[in-house]
Amino acid sequence: MCTSIIEIARAEGMAKRGDDWFPLSQSVVAYDHARHAPLGDVITLDFLNTGLDPGARAGVELTLESAKELRSALDRAIAAAEFEEAEVRGKSARGKGAAPRLVRAA
């Protein structure tokens, strides 16, 4: 039975096919029967550029458990990156004559 679970999001970045990289325009997350992996239903991640030929696609099929682990890893990496970006912005602002940031002791 097809699940019809599909989510589409804008994507900005690059993907690789063979030896060539191409710019992305969207990503598709779906839950359906595996097409290539020797598994049952899988989470499929497709990264593509709708303005290029149909081969401008990078696809992955993951078990539901693997997809959950990937989501957790993404959450951790995003949180760390946001912290890093905030630190860089804070240092940049302080370096341009801004008042030093006050840190309150708990």
Contacts in CASP RR format, 6 or more apart in sequence:
PFRMAT RR
TARGET T0000
AUTHOR 0000-0000-0000
METHOD contacts of the structure
MODEL  1
MCTSIIEIARAEGMAKRGDDWFPLSQSVVAYDHARHAPLGDVITLDFLNT
GLDPGARAGVELTLESAKELRSALDRAIAAAEFEEAEVRGKSARGKGAAP
RLVRAA
2 32 0 8 1.000
2 33 0 8 1.000
3 31 0 8 1.000
3 32 0 8 1.000
3 41 0 8 1.000
4 32 0 8 1.000
5 30 0 8 1.000
5 31 0 8 1.000
5 32 0 8 1.000
6 28 0 8 1.000
6 29 0 8 1.000
6 30 0 8 1.000
7 28 0 8 1.000
7 29 0 8 1.000
7 30 0 8 1.000
8 26 0 8 1.000
8 27 0 8 1.000
8 28 0 8 1.000
8 29 0 8 1.000
9 26 0 8 1.000
9 27 0 8 1.000
9 28 0 8 1.000
9 29 0 8 1.000
10 25 0 8 1.000
10 26 0 8 1.000
10 27 0 8 1.000
11 24 0 8 1.000
11 25 0 8 1.000
11 26 0 8 1.000
11 27 0 8 1.000
11 47 0 8 1.000
12 24 0 8 1.000
13 23 0 8 1.000
13 24 0 8 1.000
14 21 0 8 1.000
14 22 0 8 1.000
14 23 0 8 1.000
14 24 0 8 1.000
15 21 0 8 1.000
15 22 0 8 1.000
15 24 0 8 1.000
15 47 0 8 1.000
15 48 0 8 1.000
15 49 0 8 1.000
15 56 0 8 1.000
15 57 0 8 1.000
15 58 0 8 1.000
16 22 0 8 1.000
16 58 0 8 1.000
17 55 0 8 1.000
17 56 0 8 1.000
17 57 0 8 1.000
17 58 0 8 1.000
22 49 0 8 1.000
22 52 0 8 1.000
22 56 0 8 1.000
23 49 0 8 1.000
24 47 0 8 1.000
24 48 0 8 1.000
24 49 0 8 1.000
25 48 0 8 1.000
25 49 0 8 1.000
25 50 0 8 1.000
25 51 0 8 1.000
26 47 0 8 1.000
26 48 0 8 1.000
26 49 0 8 1.000
26 50 0 8 1.000
27 45 0 8 1.000
27 46 0 8 1.000
27 47 0 8 1.000
27 48 0 8 1.000
28 44 0 8 1.000
28 45 0 8 1.000
28 46 0 8 1.000
28 48 0 8 1.000
29 43 0 8 1.000
29 44 0 8 1.000
29 45 0 8 1.000
30 43 0 8 1.000
30 44 0 8 1.000
30 46 0 8 1.000
31 41 0 8 1.000
31 42 0 8 1.000
31 43 0 8 1.000
31 44 0 8 1.000
31 64 0 8 1.000
32 41 0 8 1.000
32 42 0 8 1.000
32 44 0 8 1.000
33 40 0 8 1.000
33 41 0 8 1.000
33 42 0 8 1.000
34 40 0 8 1.000
34 41 0 8 1.000
34 42 0 8 1.000
34 44 0 8 1.000
34 61 0 8 1.000
35 44 0 8 1.000
35 61 0 8 1.000
36 61 0 8 1.000
37 61 0 8 1.000
39 61 0 8 1.000
39 63 0 8 1.000
41 64 0 8 1.000
42 61 0 8 1.000
42 62 0 8 1.000
42 63 0 8 1.000
42 64 0 8 1.000
43 61 0 8 1.000
43 62 0 8 1.000
43 63 0 8 1.000
43 64 0 8 1.000
43 66 0 8 1.000
43 67 0 8 1.000
44 59 0 8 1.000
44 60 0 8 1.000
44 61 0 8 1.000
44 62 0 8 1.000
45 59 0 8 1.000
45 60 0 8 1.000
45 62 0 8 1.000
46 57 0 8 1.000
46 58 0 8 1.000
46 59 0 8 1.000
46 60 0 8 1.000
47 57 0 8 1.000
47 58 0 8 1.000
47 59 0 8 1.000
48 56 0 8 1.000
48 57 0 8 1.000
48 58 0 8 1.000
49 56 0 8 1.000
62 70 0 8 1.000
90 101 0 8 1.000
94 100 0 8 1.000
94 101 0 8 1.000
END
